[in-house]
Amino acid sequence: MSYDNLPPDPILPVLTDLNRPFWEGCAQGKLLLQRGKTSRQLRYPAALVCPFTLDPEYEWEEMSGRGKIFTYVVFDRVYHKSWEGRTPYTVALVELDEGPMMLTNIVGLDRNELEIGRAVQVDFEPLADGIAKPVFKPV
């Protein structure tokens, strides 16, 4: 997938000690999520404690990157300058094969090809300064 039409001023994440492993994984082409050590439950976004047990212990685990579109919306209007020249764009909730849901963008599909339940695979869109964001493309 080509990302030649990237904005000059992308929206960048604020890196913290908590989310840094997620973003470092993305920069390396890996989708990493937290797994609670006691509950063994995956969680996204990253959190200080497990929502099931309140245990602060966790580990980072690489996901398959596969999932399906749970729901989506196509935007034809630019709400932030970083999206200028990139409309229409799709924002979707993707249910990963491992269970967690991710709010993300769908790339490589026209609006008439979008459908709930469609299989997608993670890809990583480079932003700036070695940061890449996870997006999903058709399988």
NUKOLRO-198455 format. One record per residue: residue in one letter; x, y, z of N, C-alpha, C in turn. Coordinates in steps of 0.2 Angstrom, whole numbers, padded with zeros to 4 digits, always signed. Atoms other than C-alpha are relative to their C-alpha. Example, Ala and Ser with C-alpha at 12.3 -4.5 7.8 and 13.67 -1.06 7.14 Angstrom:
A+0004-0006+0000+0062-0022+0039+0004+0006+0000S-0004-0006-0001+0068-0005+0036-0004+0005+0003
***
This chain:
M+0004-0006+0000+0000+0000+0000+0005+0006+0000S-0004-0006+0001+0007+0017-0005-0003+0006+0005Y+0003-0006-0004+0005+0032+0007+0004+0006-0002D-0003-0006+0003+0011+0045-0005-0004+0007+0001N+0004-0006-0001-0003+0057-0001-0001+0002+0007L+0001-0001-0007+0001+0060+0017+0000+0008+0001P+0001-0007-0001-0003+0077+0025+0007+0003+0003P-0006-0004-0002+0011+0090+0029+0000+0000+0008D+0001-0001-0007+0005+0091+0047-0004-0005+0003P+0004+0005-0002-0001+0074+0053-0002+0001+0008I+0002+0000-0007-0010+0072+0070+0004-0005+0003L-0004+0004-0003+0003+0064+0081-0002-0002+0007P+0002+0002-0007+0000+0053+0097+0005+0004+0005V-0005-0003-0005+0007+0060+0113+0002-0007+0003L-0003+0006-0003+0019+0046+0119+0001+0001+0007T-0001+0001-0007+0019+0041+0137+0003-0006+0002D-0003+0006-0002+0027+0028+0147-0005-0006-0001L+0005+0005+0001+0011+0018+0146-0001-0002-0007N+0002+0002+0007+0008+0019+0127+0006-0001-0004R-0006+0000+0004+0026+0020+0121+0001-0007-0003P-0001+0006+0003+0027+0001+0118-0005-0002-0006F+0005+0001+0005+0011+0001+0107+0003+0004-0006W-0003-0004+0006+0019+0015+0096+0006-0002-0003E-0006+0002+0003+0036+0008+0095-0001-0007-0004G+0002+0006+0004+0028-0009+0089-0003+0002-0006C+0003-0003+0006+0018+0001+0076+0006+0002-0005A-0006-0003+0004+0035+0009+0070+0003-0006-0003Q-0004+0006+0002+0042-0009+0068-0005-0005-0004G+0005+0004+0004+0026-0015+0059-0003-0006+0004K+0003+0005-0004+0019-0025+0074-0006+0004+0004L+0006-0002-0004+0002-0023+0082+0001-0003+0007L-0001+0003-0007+0005-0025+0101-0005+0003+0005L+0005-0002-0005-0008-0025+0114+0002-0003+0007Q-0001+0002-0007-0008-0027+0133-0004-0006+0002R+0004+0005-0002-0013-0043+0141+0001+0000+0008G+0000+0001-0007-0017-0044+0160+0003-0006+0002K-0004+0006-0002-0005-0056+0169-0005-0004+0004T+0004+0004-0004-0019-0062+0181-0006-0002-0004S+0007+0002+0004-0035-0061+0170+0002-0003-0007R-0001+0002+0006-0026-0065+0154-0004+0003-0006Q+0005-0003+0005-0038-0053+0145+0004+0005-0004L-0003-0005+0004-0032-0042+0131-0003+0007+0001R+0003-0007-0001-0035-0023+0132+0003+0005-0005Y-0002-0005+0005-0035-0009+0120-0005+0006+0001P-0007-0002+0000-0031+0005+0123+0003-0002+0006A-0004+0002-0006-0017+0003+0135-0003+0003+0006A+0002-0002-0006-0022+0005+0153+0005-0002+0006L-0004+0001-0006-0013+0006+0170-0002-0006+0004V+0002+0006-0003-0023-0008+0177-0005-0004-0004C+0005+0005+0003-0034-0023+0171-0007+0002+0002P+0007-0001-0002-0052-0018+0170-0004-0005+0003F+0004+0005-0003-0057-0035+0176+0002-0002+0007T-0003+0002-0007-0045-0038+0191+0003+0006+0004L-0003-0005-0003-0038-0021+0194+0008-0001+0001D-0007+0001+0000-0021-0029+0193+0004+0004-0004P-0004-0005+0004-0007-0017+0187+0005-0004-0004E-0005+0004+0004+0004-0032+0180-0003-0002-0007Y+0002+0001+0007+0003-0034+0161+0006-0002-0004E-0005+0001+0005+0013-0039+0146-0002+0002-0007W+0001-0002+0007+0014-0034+0128+0000-0006-0004E+0001+0006+0005+0008-0047+0115-0001+0003-0007E+0001-0002+0007+0009-0046+0096-0006-0003-0002M+0006+0003+0003-0008-0048+0088+0001-0002-0007S+0000+0002+0007-0011-0056+0071-0001+0005-0005G+0002-0005+0004-0017-0040+0064-0006-0001-0005R+0006+0001+0004-0032-0048+0056-0006+0001+0004G+0006-0002-0003-0050-0043+0060-0005+0001-0005K+0005-0001+0004-0066-0038+0053-0003+0007+0001I+0004-0007-0001-0076-0021+0050-0006-0002+0005F+0006+0001-0005-0088-0020+0065-0005+0005-0002T+0004-0005+0003-0095-0003+0059+0005+0005-0003Y-0004-0005+0003-0089+0012+0049-0004+0006-0002V+0003-0006+0003-0093+0029+0043+0005+0003-0005V-0004-0003+0005-0086+0038+0027-0001+0008+0001F+0000-0008+0000-0081+0057+0029+0001+0003-0007D-0002-0004+0006-0082+0068+0014+0002+0007+0001R-0002-0007-0002-0079+0084+0024+0007-0001+0004V-0006+0000-0004-0062+0089+0031-0001+0004+0006Y+0001-0003-0007-0063+0092+0050+0006+0002+0003H-0006-0002-0002-0045+0094+0052+0005+0001-0006K-0005-0001+0006-0031+0101+0041+0004-0006-0002S-0004+0006+0002-0022+0085+0041-0003-0005-0005W+0004+0004+0004-0036+0077+0031-0001+0003-0007E+0001-0004+0006-0035+0090+0017+0003-0004-0006G-0002+0004+0006-0034+0081+0000+0000-0007+0001R+0001+0008-0002-0038+0064+0008-0007-0002+0000T+0007+0002+0000-0057+0064+0007-0002-0003-0007P+0004+0002-0006-0067+0054+0007+0005-0005+0004Y-0004+0004-0004-0059+0044+0021-0005-0004+0005T+0004+0004-0004-0066+0030+0032+0003-0001+0007V-0002+0002-0007-0066+0028+0051-0004-0006+0001A+0003+0006-0002-0070+0011+0057+0001-0002+0007L-0001+0004-0006-0072+0000+0072+0002-0007-0002V-0002+0006+0003-0062-0015+0068+0000-0005+0006E+0000+0005-0005-0065-0031+0079+0006-0005-0002L-0006+0004+0001-0048-0040+0080-0002-0007+0001D+0002+0007-0001-0048-0059+0078+0001-0002+0007E-0001+0001-0007-0041-0059+0096-0005+0003+0005G+0005-0002-0004-0056-0050+0102-0001+0008+0001P+0000-0008-0001-0052-0031+0106-0002+0003-0006M+0003-0005+0006-0060-0017+0095+0005+0005+0000M-0005-0005+0001-0049-0004+0088-0004+0005-0005L+0002-0005+0004-0055+0013+0081+0006+0002-0004T-0005-0001+0005-0045+0016+0065-0003+0002-0006N+0002-0002+0007-0045+0020+0047+0000-0006-0005I+0000+0005+0006-0049+0009+0032+0003+0003-0006V-0003-0002+0006-0038+0011+0017-0001-0005-0005G+0000+0005+0006-0038+0003+0000-0007-0002-0002L+0007+0002+0002-0057+0002-0001-0004+0006-0002D+0005-0005+0001-0070+0013-0010-0006-0001+0004R+0006+0000-0004-0086+0017-0001-0005-0006-0002N+0004+0006+0002-0095+0004-0012+0002-0007+0002E-0003+0007-0002-0083-0010-0006-0001-0001+0007L+0001+0001-0007-0086-0007+0012-0006-0004+0002E+0006+0004-0003-0097-0019+0022+0002-0002+0007I-0001+0003-0007-0099-0024+0040+0002-0007-0001G-0002+0007+0000-0090-0041+0043+0005-0001-0005R-0006+0001+0005-0077-0038+0029+0006-0001+0003A-0006+0002-0003-0061-0046+0033+0006+0006-0002V-0006-0005+0001-0046-0033+0035+0006-0002+0004Q-0007+0002-0002-0028-0034+0039+0004+0007+0002V-0004-0006-0002-0017-0021+0048+0005+0002-0005D-0006-0003+0004-0005-0010+0039+0002+0006+0004F-0002-0005-0004+0005+0004+0046+0002+0006-0005E-0001-0006+0004+0004+0022+0039+0005+0004+0003P-0005-0004-0003+0020+0032+0042-0002+0007+0001L+0002-0007-0001+0017+0049+0050+0006+0005+0000A-0006-0005-0001+0033+0058+0056+0004-0003+0005D-0005+0001-0006+0048+0056+0067+0000-0008+0002G-0001+0007-0001+0048+0037+0065-0007-0003+0003I+0007+0002-0003+0029+0036+0071-0004-0003-0006A+0005+0003+0005+0017+0025+0061-0007-0002+0004K+0007+0001-0004-0002+0023+0065-0003-0006-0004P+0003+0005+0003-0011+0007+0062-0006+0002-0004V+0006-0001+0004-0024+0007+0048-0001-0007-0002F+0002+0007+0003-0033-0008+0040-0002+0000-0007K+0001+0000+0007-0034-0013+0022-0003-0007-0001P+0004+0006+0001-0044-0027+0014+0005-0006-0001V-0004+0006+0000-0037-0045+0015+0000-0002-0007
***
